[in-house]
Amino acid sequence: MKRHSMQSENVARTGLAVLLTAVVGASCTSPSRDRPDEVDSAAATWIGITATINDQSAAAPLAYAQAVRDAGGLPVILPPIDDDALRAEYVQKLDGLVLTGGADVPPSAYGEKPHPATRVMPEARWRCESKLIDAWLKTGKPVLGICLGLQMTNVVRGGSLVQDLPSEVGGKVVHGNPSPKKDNDNPITHRVTLAPDSRLREIFGEETITVVSSHHQAAKRVGRGLRVAARSDDEVIEALELSEHPWAVFVQWHPERMDRAHRQVLFVALFRACHEAERHRQGSENRDGLPDIAEGAIRNH
């Protein structure tokens, strides 16, 4: 019965891989030439992408899925359903996680009252995703948080947020479009300085980078185990990393909306971290089995 269940699961995963490849590959953006060569259907790297609730639908911008696909992963959109069993399946079966952008974290989650500019995310998303973040970080599996993904993780880890940068920090650096409508044709950009000892400095190989920015909040009090990995010129926190985690990177900017070169650097780094983590897990399982195999071989000999 167990063997039949495993076979069914493998068939389902393979079928979904084919479907996702077809759907994402059919978009107007062609796959990157920098996509890792080691990708194959037998060793698919499944990367979950969090979604929000929009008109009773689970929604996530296609750019996230395209970035994961271009990097070599198989994107899986995760609806914000607050179900412990489903969350456990995500945590167990996915190889990596992308925490996407969206509206604001409820200020009550970090002990504050809402600023007039705060626009709180759907309650169902906060309830579901905050639990997913907490459970995921305990696995040691790779995670990339983007914009809200950084903010949510910081709050889940006990940190707090600057609720409105323009009124609380000032306008030395413009972090987001002042218009309620995002301008995707003319996005806001600014400079970010990467910390010398950060994983991001290692990934990009640069001290400063220019990023696409679209946020009015940022990390204030840094949560447990997190360290600042980047700042903008006005000292706003632009990236966090979880020190004791094998690969947990959180950026305030939007790499999925940037040029292919920047996008690929970060998403391929996520993919490779997932791939290496899976190889390590498989290697550990094989090593754990070696003594029994060797003992059996000696007896048979």
URJO-V883631 format. One record per run of one state. SS is the DSSP state (~ for helix, > for strand, _ for the rest). FROM is the first residue (numbers start at 1). LEN is the number of residues. Records with the same first field share a line. If there is no record, write none. Layout:
SS: FROM-LEN ; FROM-LEN
This chain:
_: 1-1 ; 26-15 ; 44-2 ; 51-1 ; 55-2 ; 60-2 ; 72-2 ; 79-5 ; 94-2 ; 100-4 ; 105-2 ; 111-9 ; 121-2 ; 138-4 ; 147-1 ; 157-4 ; 163-2 ; 169-19 ; 195-4 ; 205-3 ; 214-4 ; 220-6 ; 233-4 ; 243-5 ; 252-3 ; 258-2 ; 301-1
~: 2-24 ; 41-3 ; 62-10 ; 84-10 ; 107-4 ; 123-15 ; 148-9 ; 165-4 ; 199-6 ; 255-3 ; 260-41
>: 46-5 ; 52-3 ; 57-3 ; 74-5 ; 96-4 ; 104-1 ; 120-1 ; 142-5 ; 161-2 ; 188-7 ; 208-6 ; 218-2 ; 226-7 ; 237-6 ; 248-4
